[in-house]
Amino acid sequence: MADFDQELDASGLNCPLPILRAKKTLNAMASDQVLHVIATDPGSVKDFDAFAKQTGNELMESKEEGGKFHFLIKKS
């Protein structure tokens, strides 16, 4: 796992809450900072992929580990 500036634990939250929380957190972050999101909703994989494309933020990493999904999003 790469370095990140902030972590958001969205475990137990269902779509679209992980995305909404991530969006809110990213809005408060500076450009080029990296947000690590942890989610348990399997739908979040495609959600974060689409979110990155729509917002222009870079999805640096997306992986599943022990039933949890980890995303690294770099703010554009």
PyMOL commands that place a pseudoatom at each C-alpha (Angstrom):
pseudoatom trace, name=CA, resn=MET, resi=1, chain=A, elem=C, hetatm=0, pos=[0.000, 0.000, 0.000]
pseudoatom trace, name=CA, resn=ALA, resi=2, chain=A, elem=C, hetatm=0, pos=[1.409, 3.338, -1.059]
pseudoatom trace, name=CA, resn=ASP, resi=3, chain=A, elem=C, hetatm=0, pos=[1.629, 6.365, 1.179]
pseudoatom trace, name=CA, resn=PHE, resi=4, chain=A, elem=C, hetatm=0, pos=[-1.539, 8.370, 1.672]
pseudoatom trace, name=CA, resn=ASP, resi=5, chain=A, elem=C, hetatm=0, pos=[-2.480, 11.633, 3.344]
pseudoatom trace, name=CA, resn=GLN, resi=6, chain=A, elem=C, hetatm=0, pos=[-5.879, 10.758, 4.757]
pseudoatom trace, name=CA, resn=GLU, resi=7, chain=A, elem=C, hetatm=0, pos=[-7.866, 7.624, 5.459]
pseudoatom trace, name=CA, resn=LEU, resi=8, chain=A, elem=C, hetatm=0, pos=[-11.605, 7.163, 5.223]
pseudoatom trace, name=CA, resn=ASP, resi=9, chain=A, elem=C, hetatm=0, pos=[-13.134, 4.018, 6.706]
pseudoatom trace, name=CA, resn=ALA, resi=10, chain=A, elem=C, hetatm=0, pos=[-16.473, 3.464, 4.975]
pseudoatom trace, name=CA, resn=SER, resi=11, chain=A, elem=C, hetatm=0, pos=[-16.826, -0.135, 6.204]
pseudoatom trace, name=CA, resn=GLY, resi=12, chain=A, elem=C, hetatm=0, pos=[-20.437, -1.207, 6.671]
pseudoatom trace, name=CA, resn=LEU, resi=13, chain=A, elem=C, hetatm=0, pos=[-21.768, 1.611, 4.491]
pseudoatom trace, name=CA, resn=ASN, resi=14, chain=A, elem=C, hetatm=0, pos=[-23.673, 0.793, 1.331]
pseudoatom trace, name=CA, resn=CYS, resi=15, chain=A, elem=C, hetatm=0, pos=[-23.724, 2.628, -1.978]
pseudoatom trace, name=CA, resn=PRO, resi=16, chain=A, elem=C, hetatm=0, pos=[-23.737, 5.574, -2.430]
pseudoatom trace, name=CA, resn=LEU, resi=17, chain=A, elem=C, hetatm=0, pos=[-22.447, 6.484, 1.045]
pseudoatom trace, name=CA, resn=PRO, resi=18, chain=A, elem=C, hetatm=0, pos=[-18.777, 5.468, 0.537]
pseudoatom trace, name=CA, resn=ILE, resi=19, chain=A, elem=C, hetatm=0, pos=[-18.630, 7.661, -2.586]
pseudoatom trace, name=CA, resn=LEU, resi=20, chain=A, elem=C, hetatm=0, pos=[-20.377, 10.596, -0.905]
pseudoatom trace, name=CA, resn=ARG, resi=21, chain=A, elem=C, hetatm=0, pos=[-18.037, 10.425, 2.096]
pseudoatom trace, name=CA, resn=ALA, resi=22, chain=A, elem=C, hetatm=0, pos=[-15.004, 10.167, -0.194]
pseudoatom trace, name=CA, resn=LYS, resi=23, chain=A, elem=C, hetatm=0, pos=[-16.187, 13.139, -2.236]
pseudoatom trace, name=CA, resn=LYS, resi=24, chain=A, elem=C, hetatm=0, pos=[-16.636, 15.233, 0.919]
pseudoatom trace, name=CA, resn=THR, resi=25, chain=A, elem=C, hetatm=0, pos=[-13.207, 14.227, 2.238]
pseudoatom trace, name=CA, resn=LEU, resi=26, chain=A, elem=C, hetatm=0, pos=[-11.491, 14.907, -1.094]
pseudoatom trace, name=CA, resn=ASN, resi=27, chain=A, elem=C, hetatm=0, pos=[-13.100, 18.353, -1.273]
pseudoatom trace, name=CA, resn=ALA, resi=28, chain=A, elem=C, hetatm=0, pos=[-11.266, 19.275, 1.923]
pseudoatom trace, name=CA, resn=MET, resi=29, chain=A, elem=C, hetatm=0, pos=[-7.926, 17.961, 0.656]
pseudoatom trace, name=CA, resn=ALA, resi=30, chain=A, elem=C, hetatm=0, pos=[-5.241, 19.683, -1.417]
pseudoatom trace, name=CA, resn=SER, resi=31, chain=A, elem=C, hetatm=0, pos=[-4.403, 18.726, -5.000]
pseudoatom trace, name=CA, resn=ASP, resi=32, chain=A, elem=C, hetatm=0, pos=[-2.087, 15.716, -5.348]
pseudoatom trace, name=CA, resn=GLN, resi=33, chain=A, elem=C, hetatm=0, pos=[-2.957, 14.469, -1.865]
pseudoatom trace, name=CA, resn=VAL, resi=34, chain=A, elem=C, hetatm=0, pos=[-3.970, 10.815, -1.650]
pseudoatom trace, name=CA, resn=LEU, resi=35, chain=A, elem=C, hetatm=0, pos=[-7.057, 9.446, 0.080]
pseudoatom trace, name=CA, resn=HIS, resi=36, chain=A, elem=C, hetatm=0, pos=[-7.168, 5.809, 1.230]
pseudoatom trace, name=CA, resn=VAL, resi=37, chain=A, elem=C, hetatm=0, pos=[-10.739, 4.529, 1.335]
pseudoatom trace, name=CA, resn=ILE, resi=38, chain=A, elem=C, hetatm=0, pos=[-11.740, 1.268, 3.004]
pseudoatom trace, name=CA, resn=ALA, resi=39, chain=A, elem=C, hetatm=0, pos=[-15.152, -0.119, 2.037]
pseudoatom trace, name=CA, resn=THR, resi=40, chain=A, elem=C, hetatm=0, pos=[-17.044, -3.387, 2.470]
pseudoatom trace, name=CA, resn=ASP, resi=41, chain=A, elem=C, hetatm=0, pos=[-19.673, -2.884, -0.249]
pseudoatom trace, name=CA, resn=PRO, resi=42, chain=A, elem=C, hetatm=0, pos=[-18.694, -4.990, -3.315]
pseudoatom trace, name=CA, resn=GLY, resi=43, chain=A, elem=C, hetatm=0, pos=[-20.447, -2.420, -5.514]
pseudoatom trace, name=CA, resn=SER, resi=44, chain=A, elem=C, hetatm=0, pos=[-17.903, 0.175, -4.438]
pseudoatom trace, name=CA, resn=VAL, resi=45, chain=A, elem=C, hetatm=0, pos=[-15.334, -1.277, -6.876]
pseudoatom trace, name=CA, resn=LYS, resi=46, chain=A, elem=C, hetatm=0, pos=[-17.222, -0.122, -9.958]
pseudoatom trace, name=CA, resn=ASP, resi=47, chain=A, elem=C, hetatm=0, pos=[-18.518, 2.934, -8.106]
pseudoatom trace, name=CA, resn=PHE, resi=48, chain=A, elem=C, hetatm=0, pos=[-15.033, 4.261, -7.351]
pseudoatom trace, name=CA, resn=ASP, resi=49, chain=A, elem=C, hetatm=0, pos=[-13.896, 3.466, -10.886]
pseudoatom trace, name=CA, resn=ALA, resi=50, chain=A, elem=C, hetatm=0, pos=[-16.773, 5.541, -12.283]
pseudoatom trace, name=CA, resn=PHE, resi=51, chain=A, elem=C, hetatm=0, pos=[-16.277, 8.240, -9.643]
pseudoatom trace, name=CA, resn=ALA, resi=52, chain=A, elem=C, hetatm=0, pos=[-12.625, 8.688, -10.643]
pseudoatom trace, name=CA, resn=LYS, resi=53, chain=A, elem=C, hetatm=0, pos=[-13.542, 8.959, -14.330]
pseudoatom trace, name=CA, resn=GLN, resi=54, chain=A, elem=C, hetatm=0, pos=[-16.339, 11.463, -13.639]
pseudoatom trace, name=CA, resn=THR, resi=55, chain=A, elem=C, hetatm=0, pos=[-14.362, 13.683, -11.271]
pseudoatom trace, name=CA, resn=GLY, resi=56, chain=A, elem=C, hetatm=0, pos=[-10.942, 13.514, -12.927]
pseudoatom trace, name=CA, resn=ASN, resi=57, chain=A, elem=C, hetatm=0, pos=[-9.338, 12.237, -9.727]
pseudoatom trace, name=CA, resn=GLU, resi=58, chain=A, elem=C, hetatm=0, pos=[-6.880, 9.388, -10.219]
pseudoatom trace, name=CA, resn=LEU, resi=59, chain=A, elem=C, hetatm=0, pos=[-7.765, 5.935, -8.900]
pseudoatom trace, name=CA, resn=MET, resi=60, chain=A, elem=C, hetatm=0, pos=[-4.213, 4.806, -8.143]
pseudoatom trace, name=CA, resn=GLU, resi=61, chain=A, elem=C, hetatm=0, pos=[-5.087, 1.481, -6.573]
pseudoatom trace, name=CA, resn=SER, resi=62, chain=A, elem=C, hetatm=0, pos=[-8.126, -0.717, -6.129]
pseudoatom trace, name=CA, resn=LYS, resi=63, chain=A, elem=C, hetatm=0, pos=[-7.822, -4.030, -4.339]
pseudoatom trace, name=CA, resn=GLU, resi=64, chain=A, elem=C, hetatm=0, pos=[-9.715, -6.478, -2.179]
pseudoatom trace, name=CA, resn=GLU, resi=65, chain=A, elem=C, hetatm=0, pos=[-8.174, -7.878, 0.964]
pseudoatom trace, name=CA, resn=GLY, resi=66, chain=A, elem=C, hetatm=0, pos=[-9.945, -10.033, 3.521]
pseudoatom trace, name=CA, resn=GLY, resi=67, chain=A, elem=C, hetatm=0, pos=[-13.413, -8.972, 2.448]
pseudoatom trace, name=CA, resn=LYS, resi=68, chain=A, elem=C, hetatm=0, pos=[-12.542, -5.287, 2.478]
pseudoatom trace, name=CA, resn=PHE, resi=69, chain=A, elem=C, hetatm=0, pos=[-11.965, -3.113, -0.543]
pseudoatom trace, name=CA, resn=HIS, resi=70, chain=A, elem=C, hetatm=0, pos=[-9.121, -0.614, -0.537]
pseudoatom trace, name=CA, resn=PHE, resi=71, chain=A, elem=C, hetatm=0, pos=[-8.915, 2.375, -2.860]
pseudoatom trace, name=CA, resn=LEU, resi=72, chain=A, elem=C, hetatm=0, pos=[-6.213, 4.988, -3.262]
pseudoatom trace, name=CA, resn=ILE, resi=73, chain=A, elem=C, hetatm=0, pos=[-7.518, 8.136, -4.876]
pseudoatom trace, name=CA, resn=LYS, resi=74, chain=A, elem=C, hetatm=0, pos=[-5.241, 11.020, -5.820]
pseudoatom trace, name=CA, resn=LYS, resi=75, chain=A, elem=C, hetatm=0, pos=[-6.980, 14.381, -5.874]
pseudoatom trace, name=CA, resn=SER, resi=76, chain=A, elem=C, hetatm=0, pos=[-6.579, 16.131, -9.213]
for i in range(1, 76): cmd.bond("trace and resi %d" % i, "trace and resi %d" % (i + 1))
show_as sticks, trace
zoom trace
